[in-house]
Amino acid sequence: MSDNQLLITFKSELSNFSLEQLRYISAVGVWSIGQMYDHLIVVANEYLDNMETCFTLNKEQPLGKTQFGEELYRNRGFPPIKIKLPDELNSPPNNSNNMEDLIIRMDQLIERLSQLKSKVEYINPCYKVEHGGFGWLNAREWCDLVGMHFRHHLRQKDELKKLIM
């Protein structure tokens, strides 16, 4: 499944949830489905911001990925584990969005990803922006990270759906 199709599938599933289901938090430290969507959208836009920054650079970066970054891209995805960020990066996502807000934001993300993807092959792969955990990534790698991150959250989405069904 392409990254765009994956995002479209995530978006289409939003209509399956009531407002109460979107905002339902089953336990302390567990996100609601709405929070998971908010997280995915916010992070994807951060990745696309970095991708756009690569478009504006004019100096090549000789440094590459970290060991974890190399492994991530070699495997074309995150390991099937829960990843806990440091507390300063781990504030809970927004839980006040309704379905319509999330659909609009997903539509905007899908459109933005599509527009930027059409330009990525024209960007020098040595123009890079640093990711705190993965090292120096070029525009193609930032673009690919969007889909990898959404795929990483498929299991979480299934777990959260079971808690509200």
Beta strands, then each sheet from edge to edge (+ up, - down):
strand 1: 128-131
strand 2: 135-138
sheet 1: 1+ 2-
end
